[in-house]
């Protein structure tokens, strides 16, 4: 096994429209090719032996567990060598997009729902339905996760990624600080805002909440926004106009953004999830919104007895609304010249034993049905509570439009800087959401036109 970690990449350019993604880009990338699994052209099955390259879409965070799974795989398959490349989650899309255009794609890579449509639209991924049907994974994967990835693939009803895990939004809170302040568990938004205020003592460098203002901020803001407003669909009844700029959502975002610097550290403006999590783990901050993936970090830093991770707060009437968290998975790049060996790795990584091992480390919900029965899940309270919330009827999920090739760029590169302006008071929540809605409505119209 060879290990490599890739660091900073160049920023993404302007958004490529859905029309381009489904038209000209397909024509352009269909001819891309190269040696050793590069470009987006067709590769081949290969010998089923030799070297394959695997790109981890959460390098650094998941490197250790992937190294362990790769070592297990190479022991079981001594004639296959896996070259591991860890890429930070914030850099992954641009790395893949660059490789699609210029060559150098891996054989296998992490392909979650949020990025799947863009990669598939450029013809970079191999459909996996036939391989899955003929494998030991057939009938053993969570159907909802499979269908989530199928739906995110761009509308052709093909499966381009084998699910490995599902994440879920979690509200982590310091039970010791809540008990000391005489506060009730923040199970409702009213209690959340009350606790954020009461746990803040700026003079003592104590804050009630940490807000995500850096990379990945939009999804967290949308989660808080829809959770408070109670709106249960991302699109209106026509399916052509988004609800993000609904007056109820505008009011909710105003209240959420007003927390910045009043009950949060000023450093939150530029914090991505790693900095935000590290800050919460090392300081005296009452609450943190993240997902199941950071649970083990909190246990290591704080101990399991000083915090809890619970589902997102409920609104009036006890209704919980949250935005969808993308299912993660593994994709087979079309340009691979050793697809047989690459599929063996995907099949092994998604097997019950490996899938359980991976998700125990990540603190996420396994995709393999047998892995989902593992004993560790009952001991990992946030994972158990999240799974219960998603299946007991208490939660309504607002499905984000991962199928739009433009979604990832709109929700990241084009609007994260604007959200920072909202936090700083340089842009109103209404102007921000009106702009976001305009981009989304345009992308949806282009998508509808392309799909006929």
C-alpha positions as CSV (number, residue, x, y, z in Angstrom):
1,X,0.0,0.0,0.0
2,X,1.3,3.4,-0.9
3,X,0.1,6.5,1.0
4,X,-0.2,10.0,-0.2
5,X,-2.1,13.0,1.1
6,X,-3.0,15.9,-1.2
7,X,-3.3,19.3,0.2
8,X,-4.4,22.7,-1.1
9,X,-5.9,23.0,-4.6
10,X,-6.9,25.9,-6.7
11,X,-10.3,27.5,-6.1
12,X,-13.2,26.5,-8.3
13,X,-14.2,28.7,-11.1
14,X,-17.6,30.0,-11.9
15,X,-20.5,27.6,-12.0
16,X,-20.9,25.4,-15.1
17,X,-24.6,25.4,-16.1
18,X,-26.6,22.2,-16.2
19,X,-26.9,22.6,-19.9
20,X,-23.2,22.6,-20.4
21,X,-22.7,19.8,-17.9
22,X,-25.1,17.6,-19.8
23,X,-24.2,18.7,-23.3
24,X,-20.9,20.2,-24.2
25,X,-19.0,18.7,-21.3
26,X,-20.1,15.2,-22.2
27,X,-18.8,15.7,-25.7
28,X,-15.6,17.2,-24.4
29,X,-14.8,14.6,-21.8
30,X,-15.9,11.6,-23.9
31,X,-12.5,11.9,-25.7
32,X,-10.4,12.4,-22.5
33,X,-8.0,9.6,-22.0
34,X,-4.6,8.6,-20.7
35,X,-2.5,5.9,-19.2
36,X,-3.1,4.3,-15.8
37,X,-6.7,5.3,-15.3
38,X,-6.6,8.9,-16.4
39,X,-9.2,11.2,-18.1
40,X,-12.8,10.3,-18.5
41,X,-12.6,7.9,-21.4
42,X,-13.4,4.2,-21.3
43,X,-10.8,2.0,-19.7
44,X,-11.0,-1.8,-19.4
45,X,-11.5,-4.8,-17.1
46,X,-7.9,-5.6,-16.8
47,X,-6.4,-8.7,-15.3
48,X,-7.9,-8.3,-11.9
49,X,-4.4,-8.1,-10.5
50,X,-1.7,-5.4,-10.1
51,X,-2.1,-1.9,-8.8
52,X,-5.2,0.2,-8.4
53,X,-5.5,3.8,-7.2
54,X,-8.0,4.9,-4.5
55,X,-8.9,8.5,-3.8
56,X,-10.3,9.1,-0.3
57,X,-12.8,12.0,-0.3
58,X,-12.2,12.7,3.3
59,X,-8.4,12.4,3.5
60,X,-6.8,13.1,6.8
61,X,-10.0,12.5,8.7
62,X,-10.5,9.0,7.5
63,X,-7.0,8.1,6.5
64,X,-6.3,5.7,9.4
65,X,-9.4,3.6,9.0
66,X,-8.9,3.4,5.2
67,X,-5.3,2.3,5.7
68,X,-6.6,-0.5,8.0
69,X,-9.2,-1.6,5.5
70,X,-6.7,-1.5,2.6
71,X,-4.3,-3.7,4.6
72,X,-7.1,-6.2,5.2
73,X,-7.9,-6.2,1.5
74,X,-4.3,-6.7,0.4
75,X,-4.0,-9.5,2.8
76,X,-7.0,-11.2,1.3
77,X,-5.9,-10.3,-2.2
78,X,-2.1,-10.4,-2.3
79,X,-2.0,-10.0,-6.0
80,X,-3.6,-6.5,-5.8
81,X,-1.8,-3.4,-4.5
82,X,-3.9,-0.4,-3.5
83,X,-2.3,3.1,-3.8
84,X,-4.1,5.3,-1.3
85,X,-4.4,9.1,-1.9
86,X,-6.1,11.1,0.8
87,X,-7.7,14.3,-0.4
88,X,-9.4,16.8,2.0
89,X,-13.1,16.9,1.6
90,X,-13.0,20.6,0.8
91,X,-10.6,20.0,-2.1
92,X,-12.1,16.8,-3.5
93,X,-14.5,18.0,-6.1
94,X,-12.0,20.4,-7.7
95,X,-9.4,17.6,-7.8
96,X,-11.8,15.2,-9.6
97,X,-13.1,17.9,-12.0
98,X,-9.5,18.8,-12.9
99,X,-8.6,15.1,-13.5
100,X,-11.7,14.6,-15.6
101,X,-10.6,17.4,-17.9
102,X,-6.9,16.8,-17.9
103,X,-6.3,13.2,-17.0
104,X,-5.2,11.4,-13.9
105,X,-8.4,9.9,-12.5
106,X,-8.0,7.0,-10.0
107,X,-9.6,3.6,-10.4
108,X,-11.8,4.0,-7.3
109,X,-12.9,7.1,-5.4
110,X,-15.2,8.3,-2.7
111,X,-18.4,9.5,-4.5
112,X,-21.1,10.8,-2.2
113,X,-24.5,12.1,-3.3
114,X,-23.5,15.8,-3.1
115,X,-21.0,15.4,-6.0
116,X,-22.3,12.4,-7.8
117,X,-24.5,14.2,-10.4
118,X,-21.6,16.5,-11.6
119,X,-19.2,13.6,-12.0
120,X,-21.9,11.4,-13.7
121,X,-22.9,14.2,-16.1
122,X,-19.3,14.4,-17.3
123,X,-19.3,10.7,-18.1
124,X,-16.6,9.9,-15.5
125,X,-18.3,7.1,-13.7
126,X,-19.1,3.5,-14.6
127,X,-22.7,2.3,-13.9
128,X,-22.6,-0.4,-11.2
129,X,-26.0,-2.0,-11.4
130,X,-24.8,-5.2,-13.2
131,X,-21.8,-5.6,-11.0
132,X,-23.9,-5.1,-7.8
133,X,-26.5,-7.6,-9.0
134,X,-23.8,-10.3,-9.5
135,X,-22.0,-9.6,-6.3
136,X,-22.1,-10.7,-2.6
137,X,-23.5,-7.3,-1.8
138,X,-26.7,-7.9,-3.8
139,X,-29.7,-7.6,-1.4
140,X,-27.4,-6.7,1.5
141,X,-27.3,-2.9,1.3
142,X,-29.8,-0.5,2.8
143,X,-32.4,0.1,0.0
144,X,-32.9,3.8,1.0
145,X,-29.2,4.5,0.7
146,X,-29.0,2.8,-2.6
147,X,-32.0,4.7,-4.0
148,X,-30.7,8.0,-2.6
149,X,-27.5,7.5,-4.6
150,X,-29.4,6.3,-7.6
151,X,-31.6,9.5,-7.5
152,X,-28.6,11.7,-7.1
153,X,-27.0,10.3,-10.3
154,X,-28.7,12.7,-12.6
155,X,-32.0,11.2,-13.8
156,X,-30.9,8.2,-15.8
157,X,-31.9,5.7,-13.1
158,X,-28.4,4.2,-13.0
159,X,-26.4,3.5,-9.9
160,X,-22.9,5.1,-10.0
161,X,-21.8,4.7,-6.4
162,X,-22.1,1.9,-3.9
163,X,-23.3,3.3,-0.5
164,X,-21.0,2.9,2.5
165,X,-22.6,5.1,5.1
166,X,-25.3,7.7,6.0
167,X,-24.6,10.7,8.1
168,X,-27.1,12.7,10.0
169,X,-27.2,16.2,11.6
170,X,-26.5,16.1,15.3
171,X,-26.8,18.8,18.1
172,X,-23.9,18.1,20.5
173,X,-24.2,19.8,23.9
174,X,-22.1,19.8,27.0
175,X,-24.2,18.1,29.7
176,X,-21.9,19.3,32.4
177,X,-22.3,22.9,31.4
178,X,-26.1,22.6,31.0
179,X,-26.4,21.0,34.5
180,X,-24.3,23.7,36.1
181,X,-26.5,26.4,34.5
182,X,-29.7,24.6,35.3
183,X,-30.7,24.3,31.7
184,X,-33.0,21.8,30.1
185,X,-31.8,19.6,27.3
186,X,-32.0,21.6,24.0
187,X,-34.5,19.4,22.3
188,X,-36.5,22.4,21.0
189,X,-35.4,25.5,19.1
190,X,-36.7,27.7,21.9
191,X,-34.5,25.8,24.4
192,X,-31.6,26.0,22.0
193,X,-31.7,29.8,21.7
194,X,-32.2,30.2,25.5
195,X,-29.2,28.0,26.3
196,X,-27.0,29.8,23.7
197,X,-27.6,33.0,25.6
198,X,-27.3,31.8,29.1
199,X,-24.1,29.8,28.5
200,X,-22.3,32.8,27.0
201,X,-19.8,34.8,29.1
202,X,-17.5,36.6,26.7
203,X,-15.3,38.0,29.5
204,X,-14.5,34.5,30.6
205,X,-14.2,33.3,26.9
206,X,-17.2,31.0,27.3
207,X,-19.8,30.8,24.5
208,X,-23.1,29.1,24.1
209,X,-22.7,28.0,20.5
210,X,-20.2,27.7,17.7
211,X,-21.5,28.5,14.2
212,X,-20.0,27.3,11.0
213,X,-18.9,30.3,8.9
214,X,-16.2,28.7,6.7
215,X,-16.3,25.9,4.2
216,X,-19.5,23.8,4.4
217,X,-21.5,26.6,6.0
218,X,-24.5,26.6,3.7
219,X,-25.8,23.1,4.4
220,X,-25.6,23.8,8.2
221,X,-27.4,27.1,7.7
222,X,-30.1,25.5,5.6
223,X,-30.5,22.8,8.3
224,X,-31.1,25.4,11.0
225,X,-33.3,27.5,8.7
226,X,-35.7,24.7,7.7
227,X,-35.6,23.3,11.2
228,X,-37.0,26.5,12.6
229,X,-39.4,27.4,9.8
230,X,-41.0,24.0,9.6
231,X,-41.1,24.1,5.8
232,X,-40.9,20.5,4.6
233,X,-40.0,20.8,0.9
234,X,-37.1,22.4,-1.0
235,X,-39.4,23.2,-3.9
236,X,-42.9,24.6,-4.1
237,X,-45.9,22.7,-5.4
238,X,-44.8,23.4,-9.0
239,X,-41.4,21.9,-8.5
240,X,-39.9,24.8,-10.4
241,X,-39.2,27.4,-7.6
242,X,-37.3,26.8,-4.4
243,X,-38.6,27.6,-1.0
244,X,-35.3,28.9,0.4
245,X,-36.5,32.5,0.1
246,X,-39.9,31.9,1.8
247,X,-40.5,34.6,4.4
248,X,-40.5,32.0,7.1
249,X,-37.0,30.9,6.1
250,X,-35.8,34.5,5.9
251,X,-36.9,35.1,9.4
252,X,-35.3,31.8,10.6
253,X,-32.0,32.7,9.0
254,X,-32.0,36.2,10.5
255,X,-32.3,34.6,14.0
256,X,-29.7,32.0,13.3
257,X,-27.1,34.5,11.8
258,X,-27.7,36.9,14.7
259,X,-26.0,34.4,17.0
260,X,-22.6,35.2,15.4
261,X,-20.3,37.0,17.9
262,X,-23.1,37.5,20.3
263,X,-23.0,33.9,21.6
264,X,-20.2,32.5,19.4
265,X,-16.5,33.0,19.0
266,X,-15.5,35.6,16.3
267,X,-13.2,32.9,14.8
268,X,-16.3,31.1,13.6
269,X,-16.4,33.3,10.6
270,X,-13.7,31.3,8.8
271,X,-14.1,27.9,10.6
272,X,-14.7,24.8,8.5
273,X,-15.8,21.7,10.3
274,X,-12.4,20.5,11.5
275,X,-11.6,23.9,13.1
276,X,-15.1,24.2,14.5
277,X,-14.9,20.7,16.0
278,X,-11.5,21.2,17.4
279,X,-12.6,24.5,19.0
280,X,-15.6,22.9,20.7
281,X,-13.5,20.0,21.9
282,X,-10.8,22.2,23.5
283,X,-12.9,25.1,24.9
284,X,-16.0,25.8,27.0
285,X,-18.6,26.1,24.3
286,X,-22.1,24.8,25.1
287,X,-23.4,23.5,21.8
288,X,-22.2,22.5,18.4
289,X,-24.1,21.5,15.2
290,X,-22.3,18.9,13.2
291,X,-23.0,15.3,12.2
292,X,-22.2,11.8,13.4
293,X,-18.8,11.9,11.9
294,X,-17.3,13.9,14.7
295,X,-18.6,11.8,17.6
296,X,-15.4,9.9,18.2
297,X,-13.4,13.1,18.2
298,X,-15.6,14.4,21.0
299,X,-15.2,11.2,23.0
300,X,-11.5,11.4,22.8
301,X,-11.3,15.0,23.7
302,X,-14.1,15.3,26.4
303,X,-15.0,11.8,27.5
304,X,-18.4,10.2,26.8
305,X,-19.9,11.4,30.1
306,X,-19.6,15.2,29.6
307,X,-21.6,15.6,26.4
308,X,-24.5,14.2,24.4
309,X,-25.3,14.1,20.7
310,X,-29.1,14.3,20.0
311,X,-31.2,14.8,16.9
312,X,-31.8,18.3,15.7
313,X,-34.3,20.4,17.8
314,X,-38.0,20.3,17.1
315,X,-40.1,23.2,16.3
316,X,-43.7,24.2,17.4
317,X,-45.9,21.1,17.8
318,X,-42.9,18.8,18.3
319,X,-42.2,18.6,14.5
320,X,-38.6,18.0,13.6
321,X,-37.5,19.1,10.1
322,X,-34.0,18.7,8.8
323,X,-32.3,18.8,5.5
324,X,-30.9,15.6,4.0
325,X,-27.4,14.6,4.7
326,X,-25.8,13.1,1.6
327,X,-25.1,9.3,1.6
328,X,-21.5,8.5,1.0
329,X,-20.2,5.8,-1.3
330,X,-17.5,4.4,-3.6
331,X,-17.5,4.9,-7.3
332,X,-15.7,3.1,-10.1
333,X,-14.2,5.6,-12.6
334,X,-14.8,4.7,-16.2
335,X,-11.2,5.4,-17.3
336,X,-9.9,2.7,-15.0
337,X,-7.9,0.0,-16.9
338,X,-8.2,-2.5,-14.1
339,X,-11.9,-2.4,-13.3
340,X,-12.1,-6.0,-12.2
341,X,-9.6,-5.4,-9.4
342,X,-11.2,-2.0,-8.6
343,X,-14.6,-3.7,-8.2
344,X,-13.1,-6.3,-5.9
345,X,-11.9,-3.5,-3.7
346,X,-15.3,-1.8,-3.6
347,X,-17.0,-5.1,-2.9
348,X,-14.6,-5.8,0.0
349,X,-14.8,-2.2,1.4
350,X,-18.6,-2.4,1.4
351,X,-18.8,-5.9,3.0
352,X,-20.3,-6.4,6.4
353,X,-17.0,-6.6,8.3
354,X,-15.3,-3.7,6.6
355,X,-18.4,-1.5,6.5
356,X,-18.9,-2.1,10.2
357,X,-15.2,-1.3,10.9
358,X,-15.4,1.9,8.8
359,X,-18.6,3.2,10.3
360,X,-17.6,2.4,13.9
361,X,-14.6,4.6,13.4
362,X,-16.6,7.3,11.6
363,X,-19.6,7.1,13.9
364,X,-22.0,6.9,11.0
365,X,-24.9,4.6,10.0
366,X,-23.6,1.5,8.0
367,X,-25.0,0.8,4.6
368,X,-24.6,-3.0,4.9
369,X,-27.6,-4.5,6.6
370,X,-25.5,-6.9,8.7
371,X,-23.1,-4.2,9.7
372,X,-26.1,-2.1,10.9
373,X,-26.7,-4.9,13.5
374,X,-23.3,-4.6,15.1
375,X,-23.1,-4.2,18.9
376,X,-21.1,-1.0,18.7
377,X,-24.1,0.9,17.4
378,X,-26.1,0.5,20.6
379,X,-23.1,1.9,22.5
380,X,-22.7,4.9,20.2
381,X,-25.7,6.9,21.4
382,X,-25.8,9.6,18.7
383,X,-25.7,7.0,16.0
384,X,-28.5,5.0,17.6
385,X,-30.6,8.2,18.2
386,X,-30.1,9.3,14.7
387,X,-31.1,6.0,13.2
388,X,-34.2,6.0,15.4
389,X,-35.2,9.6,14.5
390,X,-35.0,8.7,10.8
391,X,-37.2,5.7,11.2
392,X,-39.8,6.4,13.9
393,X,-41.8,9.0,12.1
394,X,-40.7,12.0,14.2
395,X,-38.6,13.6,11.5
396,X,-39.3,15.1,8.1
397,X,-36.4,15.3,5.7
398,X,-36.1,18.2,3.2
399,X,-34.4,16.6,0.2
400,X,-31.6,18.8,-1.2
401,X,-31.2,18.8,-5.0
402,X,-28.1,16.8,-5.2
403,X,-29.1,15.7,-8.7
404,X,-28.4,19.2,-10.1
405,X,-24.9,19.3,-11.5
406,X,-24.7,22.9,-10.3
407,X,-25.7,22.1,-6.7
408,X,-22.3,21.7,-5.2
409,X,-20.9,24.8,-6.8
410,X,-23.9,27.0,-5.9
411,X,-24.0,25.8,-2.3
412,X,-20.3,26.2,-1.8
413,X,-18.1,28.4,-4.0
414,X,-20.8,30.9,-5.0
415,X,-22.5,31.4,-1.7
416,X,-20.2,30.7,1.2
417,X,-18.6,34.1,0.9
418,X,-22.1,35.7,0.8
419,X,-23.1,33.9,3.9
420,X,-20.1,35.3,5.7
421,X,-21.4,38.8,4.6
422,X,-24.7,37.9,6.3
423,X,-22.9,37.0,9.5
424,X,-20.9,40.2,9.4
425,X,-24.0,42.3,8.8
426,X,-22.9,43.4,5.3
427,X,-25.7,41.6,3.5
428,X,-29.3,41.0,4.7
429,X,-30.6,37.4,5.0
430,X,-33.3,38.3,2.5
431,X,-30.9,39.5,-0.1
432,X,-28.7,36.4,0.4
433,X,-31.7,34.0,0.1
434,X,-33.1,35.9,-2.9
435,X,-29.8,35.5,-4.7
436,X,-29.5,31.8,-3.8
437,X,-33.1,31.2,-4.9
438,X,-32.5,32.8,-8.2
439,X,-29.5,30.6,-8.9
440,X,-31.3,27.5,-7.9
441,X,-34.4,28.3,-9.9
442,X,-32.2,28.9,-13.0
443,X,-30.4,25.6,-12.4
444,X,-33.7,23.7,-12.1
445,X,-35.1,25.3,-15.2
446,X,-31.9,24.3,-17.2
447,X,-32.2,20.8,-15.7
448,X,-35.9,20.5,-16.7
449,X,-35.1,21.6,-20.2
450,X,-32.3,19.1,-20.6
451,X,-34.4,16.3,-19.2
452,X,-37.3,17.1,-21.5
